[in-house]
């Protein structure tokens, strides 16, 4: 985690961090207490590996139950198409984050920024203004729902190997988002107040909670 915190920031990231620190100071003067809920990229990748076990197992069982005659093996043509499609879906994943958060951000899409952590080959989307807890969670999970759960469910219903495996892979691609939301949901408020704001961390994976 220290290595991630000490990585060299781009000029864009440094600018976001400066704005973030200014907002932190302002909210502190307004009586908000800050709690860091960021996560390690390494731990997020480990979580995805562990998540794959139940997701694939449950998915395969459901597919086999609905389509007992169909063999759950991707075709060579489908595999090649998926490699190309995967790149597009990763871009779409981040765009869905941004579009959902922009509905609730103070300046809408102007508060959304995209980038790429080259050290971890990880694209990202971040919202540069605080959000309500429900709005933050909605934006965090929307790519998993749209690109993961829905294609997997449709694939099971239609007996489509391609849609099924696309959904499985995109659920796993959202593993970091799921981990972030789990950390947020299991956080126990120290104040018990309903006045809670969530700020997507400008340079790290995860969020920061502000509460009165």
NULUM-783803 format. One record per residue (C-alpha): y, z, x; residue in one letter; chain. Coordinates in steps of 0.1 Angstrom, whole numbers, plus 5000, padded with zeros to 4 digits. Example, Ala and Ser with C-alpha at 12.3 -4.5 7.8 and 13.67 -1.06 7.14 Angstrom:
{north = 4955	up = 5078	east = 5123	resn = A	chain = A}
{north = 4989	up = 5071	east = 5137	resn = S	chain = A}
END
This chain:
{north = 5000	up = 5000	east = 5000	resn = X	chain = A}
{north = 5024	up = 5008	east = 5029	resn = X	chain = A}
{north = 5018	up = 4973	east = 5043	resn = X	chain = A}
{north = 5028	up = 4958	east = 5010	resn = X	chain = A}
{north = 5059	up = 4979	east = 5008	resn = X	chain = A}
{north = 5069	up = 4970	east = 5043	resn = X	chain = A}
{north = 5063	up = 4932	east = 5040	resn = X	chain = A}
{north = 5092	up = 4910	east = 5049	resn = X	chain = A}
{north = 5112	up = 4901	east = 5017	resn = X	chain = A}
{north = 5127	up = 4868	east = 5009	resn = X	chain = A}
{north = 5164	up = 4865	east = 5003	resn = X	chain = A}
{north = 5157	up = 4862	east = 4966	resn = X	chain = A}
{north = 5135	up = 4893	east = 4966	resn = X	chain = A}
{north = 5160	up = 4913	east = 4985	resn = X	chain = A}
{north = 5187	up = 4903	east = 4960	resn = X	chain = A}
{north = 5165	up = 4915	east = 4931	resn = X	chain = A}
{north = 5157	up = 4947	east = 4949	resn = X	chain = A}
{north = 5195	up = 4954	east = 4954	resn = X	chain = A}
{north = 5201	up = 4948	east = 4917	resn = X	chain = A}
{north = 5171	up = 4971	east = 4909	resn = X	chain = A}
{north = 5185	up = 4999	east = 4930	resn = X	chain = A}
{north = 5219	up = 4996	east = 4913	resn = X	chain = A}
{north = 5202	up = 4998	east = 4879	resn = X	chain = A}
{north = 5181	up = 5028	east = 4890	resn = X	chain = A}
{north = 5213	up = 5046	east = 4901	resn = X	chain = A}
{north = 5230	up = 5038	east = 4867	resn = X	chain = A}
{north = 5201	up = 5050	east = 4847	resn = X	chain = A}
{north = 5199	up = 5081	east = 4868	resn = X	chain = A}
{north = 5235	up = 5089	east = 4859	resn = X	chain = A}
{north = 5226	up = 5084	east = 4823	resn = X	chain = A}
{north = 5200	up = 5111	east = 4825	resn = X	chain = A}
{north = 5168	up = 5090	east = 4831	resn = X	chain = A}
{north = 5141	up = 5101	east = 4854	resn = X	chain = A}
{north = 5123	up = 5075	east = 4875	resn = X	chain = A}
{north = 5085	up = 5073	east = 4880	resn = X	chain = A}
{north = 5069	up = 5046	east = 4901	resn = X	chain = A}
{north = 5038	up = 5030	east = 4885	resn = X	chain = A}
{north = 5033	up = 5001	east = 4910	resn = X	chain = A}
{north = 4998	up = 4991	east = 4922	resn = X	chain = A}
{north = 4982	up = 4979	east = 4954	resn = X	chain = A}
{north = 4973	up = 4942	east = 4955	resn = X	chain = A}
{north = 4941	up = 4951	east = 4973	resn = X	chain = A}
{north = 4931	up = 4976	east = 4946	resn = X	chain = A}
{north = 4940	up = 4951	east = 4919	resn = X	chain = A}
{north = 4916	up = 4926	east = 4935	resn = X	chain = A}
{north = 4889	up = 4952	east = 4936	resn = X	chain = A}
{north = 4895	up = 4960	east = 4900	resn = X	chain = A}
{north = 4891	up = 4923	east = 4891	resn = X	chain = A}
{north = 4858	up = 4922	east = 4909	resn = X	chain = A}
{north = 4846	up = 4952	east = 4889	resn = X	chain = A}
{north = 4860	up = 4938	east = 4857	resn = X	chain = A}
{north = 4840	up = 4907	east = 4862	resn = X	chain = A}
{north = 4807	up = 4925	east = 4856	resn = X	chain = A}
{north = 4813	up = 4936	east = 4820	resn = X	chain = A}
{north = 4834	up = 4906	east = 4810	resn = X	chain = A}
{north = 4808	up = 4881	east = 4821	resn = X	chain = A}
{north = 4778	up = 4901	east = 4808	resn = X	chain = A}
{north = 4793	up = 4906	east = 4774	resn = X	chain = A}
{north = 4806	up = 4871	east = 4772	resn = X	chain = A}
{north = 4773	up = 4855	east = 4781	resn = X	chain = A}
{north = 4754	up = 4877	east = 4756	resn = X	chain = A}
{north = 4778	up = 4867	east = 4728	resn = X	chain = A}
{north = 4775	up = 4830	east = 4738	resn = X	chain = A}
{north = 4737	up = 4832	east = 4739	resn = X	chain = A}
{north = 4737	up = 4850	east = 4705	resn = X	chain = A}
{north = 4759	up = 4824	east = 4688	resn = X	chain = A}
{north = 4744	up = 4794	east = 4706	resn = X	chain = A}
{north = 4707	up = 4803	east = 4714	resn = X	chain = A}
{north = 4696	up = 4767	east = 4722	resn = X	chain = A}
{north = 4725	up = 4759	east = 4745	resn = X	chain = A}
{north = 4721	up = 4765	east = 4782	resn = X	chain = A}
{north = 4752	up = 4783	east = 4796	resn = X	chain = A}
{north = 4756	up = 4761	east = 4827	resn = X	chain = A}
{north = 4787	up = 4741	east = 4835	resn = X	chain = A}
{north = 4784	up = 4704	east = 4841	resn = X	chain = A}
{north = 4795	up = 4688	east = 4874	resn = X	chain = A}
{north = 4822	up = 4669	east = 4855	resn = X	chain = A}
{north = 4834	up = 4701	east = 4838	resn = X	chain = A}
{north = 4835	up = 4720	east = 4871	resn = X	chain = A}
{north = 4857	up = 4693	east = 4887	resn = X	chain = A}
{north = 4880	up = 4692	east = 4858	resn = X	chain = A}
{north = 4883	up = 4730	east = 4858	resn = X	chain = A}
{north = 4894	up = 4731	east = 4895	resn = X	chain = A}
{north = 4923	up = 4709	east = 4886	resn = X	chain = A}
{north = 4930	up = 4727	east = 4854	resn = X	chain = A}
{north = 4929	up = 4761	east = 4870	resn = X	chain = A}
{north = 4961	up = 4754	east = 4891	resn = X	chain = A}
{north = 4979	up = 4744	east = 4859	resn = X	chain = A}
{north = 4966	up = 4775	east = 4841	resn = X	chain = A}
{north = 4979	up = 4798	east = 4868	resn = X	chain = A}
{north = 5013	up = 4783	east = 4865	resn = X	chain = A}
{north = 5010	up = 4786	east = 4827	resn = X	chain = A}
{north = 4999	up = 4822	east = 4831	resn = X	chain = A}
{north = 5032	up = 4832	east = 4848	resn = X	chain = A}
{north = 5053	up = 4810	east = 4824	resn = X	chain = A}
{north = 5038	up = 4829	east = 4794	resn = X	chain = A}
{north = 5047	up = 4862	east = 4810	resn = X	chain = A}
{north = 5083	up = 4849	east = 4813	resn = X	chain = A}
{north = 5086	up = 4834	east = 4779	resn = X	chain = A}
{north = 5073	up = 4865	east = 4762	resn = X	chain = A}
{north = 5095	up = 4889	east = 4781	resn = X	chain = A}
{north = 5125	up = 4866	east = 4776	resn = X	chain = A}
{north = 5123	up = 4873	east = 4739	resn = X	chain = A}
{north = 5132	up = 4909	east = 4745	resn = X	chain = A}
{north = 5152	up = 4908	east = 4778	resn = X	chain = A}
{north = 5190	up = 4915	east = 4776	resn = X	chain = A}
{north = 5199	up = 4879	east = 4787	resn = X	chain = A}
{north = 5167	up = 4863	east = 4776	resn = X	chain = A}
{north = 5153	up = 4837	east = 4800	resn = X	chain = A}
{north = 5182	up = 4843	east = 4825	resn = X	chain = A}
{north = 5165	up = 4876	east = 4832	resn = X	chain = A}
{north = 5132	up = 4860	east = 4842	resn = X	chain = A}
{north = 5124	up = 4850	east = 4878	resn = X	chain = A}
{north = 5093	up = 4834	east = 4894	resn = X	chain = A}
{north = 5081	up = 4835	east = 4929	resn = X	chain = A}
{north = 5051	up = 4835	east = 4953	resn = X	chain = A}
{north = 5038	up = 4862	east = 4976	resn = X	chain = A}
{north = 5025	up = 4840	east = 5004	resn = X	chain = A}
{north = 5009	up = 4870	east = 5022	resn = X	chain = A}
{north = 4985	up = 4874	east = 4993	resn = X	chain = A}
{north = 4986	up = 4838	east = 4979	resn = X	chain = A}
{north = 4998	up = 4854	east = 4947	resn = X	chain = A}
{north = 5023	up = 4838	east = 4922	resn = X	chain = A}
{north = 5043	up = 4862	east = 4901	resn = X	chain = A}
{north = 5068	up = 4865	east = 4873	resn = X	chain = A}
{north = 5092	up = 4893	east = 4870	resn = X	chain = A}
{north = 5118	up = 4905	east = 4844	resn = X	chain = A}
{north = 5150	up = 4917	east = 4860	resn = X	chain = A}
{north = 5161	up = 4940	east = 4832	resn = X	chain = A}
{north = 5144	up = 4971	east = 4816	resn = X	chain = A}
{north = 5123	up = 4966	east = 4785	resn = X	chain = A}
{north = 5109	up = 4988	east = 4758	resn = X	chain = A}
{north = 5073	up = 4999	east = 4765	resn = X	chain = A}
{north = 5058	up = 4978	east = 4737	resn = X	chain = A}
{north = 5077	up = 4947	east = 4748	resn = X	chain = A}
{north = 5066	up = 4951	east = 4784	resn = X	chain = A}
{north = 5030	up = 4955	east = 4775	resn = X	chain = A}
{north = 5031	up = 4925	east = 4752	resn = X	chain = A}
{north = 5045	up = 4903	east = 4779	resn = X	chain = A}
{north = 5020	up = 4917	east = 4805	resn = X	chain = A}
{north = 4989	up = 4910	east = 4783	resn = X	chain = A}
{north = 5000	up = 4877	east = 4765	resn = X	chain = A}
{north = 4985	up = 4854	east = 4792	resn = X	chain = A}
{north = 4952	up = 4872	east = 4790	resn = X	chain = A}
{north = 4952	up = 4867	east = 4752	resn = X	chain = A}
{north = 4964	up = 4831	east = 4751	resn = X	chain = A}
{north = 4946	up = 4817	east = 4781	resn = X	chain = A}
{north = 4916	up = 4841	east = 4783	resn = X	chain = A}
{north = 4904	up = 4858	east = 4752	resn = X	chain = A}
{north = 4912	up = 4829	east = 4728	resn = X	chain = A}
{north = 4895	up = 4801	east = 4748	resn = X	chain = A}
{north = 4865	up = 4823	east = 4754	resn = X	chain = A}
{north = 4862	up = 4832	east = 4717	resn = X	chain = A}
{north = 4867	up = 4795	east = 4707	resn = X	chain = A}
{north = 4841	up = 4785	east = 4733	resn = X	chain = A}
{north = 4816	up = 4809	east = 4719	resn = X	chain = A}
{north = 4822	up = 4797	east = 4683	resn = X	chain = A}
{north = 4820	up = 4760	east = 4692	resn = X	chain = A}
{north = 4793	up = 4763	east = 4719	resn = X	chain = A}
{north = 4817	up = 4749	east = 4745	resn = X	chain = A}
{north = 4808	up = 4758	east = 4780	resn = X	chain = A}
{north = 4841	up = 4745	east = 4793	resn = X	chain = A}
{north = 4863	up = 4766	east = 4770	resn = X	chain = A}
{north = 4840	up = 4796	east = 4775	resn = X	chain = A}
{north = 4842	up = 4797	east = 4813	resn = X	chain = A}
{north = 4879	up = 4788	east = 4812	resn = X	chain = A}
{north = 4885	up = 4819	east = 4791	resn = X	chain = A}
{north = 4863	up = 4841	east = 4813	resn = X	chain = A}
{north = 4881	up = 4830	east = 4845	resn = X	chain = A}
{north = 4916	up = 4835	east = 4830	resn = X	chain = A}
{north = 4907	up = 4870	east = 4817	resn = X	chain = A}
{north = 4898	up = 4878	east = 4853	resn = X	chain = A}
{north = 4929	up = 4861	east = 4865	resn = X	chain = A}
{north = 4948	up = 4886	east = 4843	resn = X	chain = A}
{north = 4929	up = 4916	east = 4859	resn = X	chain = A}
{north = 4960	up = 4928	east = 4877	resn = X	chain = A}
{north = 4980	up = 4927	east = 4845	resn = X	chain = A}
{north = 4953	up = 4947	east = 4827	resn = X	chain = A}
{north = 4953	up = 4973	east = 4855	resn = X	chain = A}
{north = 4991	up = 4976	east = 4853	resn = X	chain = A}
{north = 4989	up = 4981	east = 4815	resn = X	chain = A}
{north = 4961	up = 5007	east = 4818	resn = X	chain = A}
{north = 4982	up = 5026	east = 4843	resn = X	chain = A}
{north = 5011	up = 5025	east = 4820	resn = X	chain = A}
{north = 4991	up = 5036	east = 4789	resn = X	chain = A}
{north = 4974	up = 5065	east = 4808	resn = X	chain = A}
{north = 5007	up = 5078	east = 4821	resn = X	chain = A}
{north = 5015	up = 5112	east = 4806	resn = X	chain = A}
{north = 5052	up = 5116	east = 4799	resn = X	chain = A}
{north = 5067	up = 5146	east = 4816	resn = X	chain = A}
{north = 5095	up = 5149	east = 4791	resn = X	chain = A}
{north = 5077	up = 5139	east = 4759	resn = X	chain = A}
{north = 5108	up = 5118	east = 4750	resn = X	chain = A}
{north = 5106	up = 5086	east = 4731	resn = X	chain = A}
{north = 5135	up = 5072	east = 4751	resn = X	chain = A}
{north = 5113	up = 5053	east = 4776	resn = X	chain = A}
{north = 5123	up = 5021	east = 4795	resn = X	chain = A}
{north = 5100	up = 5000	east = 4816	resn = X	chain = A}
{north = 5113	up = 4980	east = 4846	resn = X	chain = A}
{north = 5090	up = 4954	east = 4862	resn = X	chain = A}
{north = 5092	up = 4962	east = 4899	resn = X	chain = A}
{north = 5112	up = 4934	east = 4916	resn = X	chain = A}
{north = 5091	up = 4931	east = 4948	resn = X	chain = A}
{north = 5058	up = 4949	east = 4941	resn = X	chain = A}
{north = 5030	up = 4946	east = 4915	resn = X	chain = A}
{north = 5035	up = 4970	east = 4886	resn = X	chain = A}
{north = 5063	up = 4987	east = 4869	resn = X	chain = A}
{north = 5087	up = 5016	east = 4871	resn = X	chain = A}
{north = 5092	up = 5040	east = 4841	resn = X	chain = A}
{north = 5125	up = 5056	east = 4832	resn = X	chain = A}
{north = 5125	up = 5084	east = 4807	resn = X	chain = A}
{north = 5149	up = 5111	east = 4795	resn = X	chain = A}
END
